[in-house]
Amino acid sequence: MNSVPREPEDLVRALTAAGIRDERLLEAVRTTPRAEFVPAGRVAAAYRDEPVAIGEGQVTTQPSLSAMMIEGLGLGGSEHVLEIGTGLGFQTALLARLADDVVSIEMRPDLARQARGNLARQRVRNVDLRVGDGSGGVPDRAPYDAVIVSAAFPEVPAPLVAQVRASGRLVQPIGRGGHERVVCFVRTASGLEQRRIVTAARFVRLQGRYGFPQDDAGPP
């Protein structure tokens, strides 16, 4: 029987086994301690490739799934990135290490407060963390080179489409929550063009003005 993973390198091996090839991304996972971004009672699960409950009906994205989505953005280091759904900040920290700067928006104030503390303790300084309705994006910082949406909706909300720079990328789970296709889009002159399906997955629902009604968690 395999021993329980307890180090960042165990998570890197799991991501490599899942097909992640971006060396910059793997190094970001190696140097960003996930144990510092999960609730105290769930630290033992931090370096397993599995989601972790973080309260308020929310869970972290499974690390390999998060890595697939980030890899789909094709980040080279100079990008201005928008993240919808901060959670406790682990994915945010990875994005911050891979891009020039990140604007992240979280609907739940308590999660945002915890994420802000987690990021500060890891000295991640290139993140503008907002509290608010992520379904409408953050228009005052647009346009973005890349957008990542960590919740499901049957289509990309119109405000997010408008906030992607020409030739920019957006990755979002498309579906009603519980059984989705994670899709990578590219912004063209006529709107968003689907480039590829990253993977099948299960996500919580995107809530807000341009998503599902607030507190509608959808299918378990």
Secondary structure, DSSP 8 states (H G I E B T S, - for coil): ------SHHHHHHHHHHTT---HHHHHHHHHS-GGGGS-GGGGGGTTSSS--EEETTEE---HHHHHHHHHHHT--S--EEEEE--TTSHHHHHHHHHSSEEEEEES-HHHHHHHHHHHHHTT--SEEEEES-GGG--GGG--EEEEEE-SBBSS--HHHHHTEEEEEEEEEEESSSSSEEEEEEEEETTEEEEEEEEEEE---B-BSTTSB-TT-----
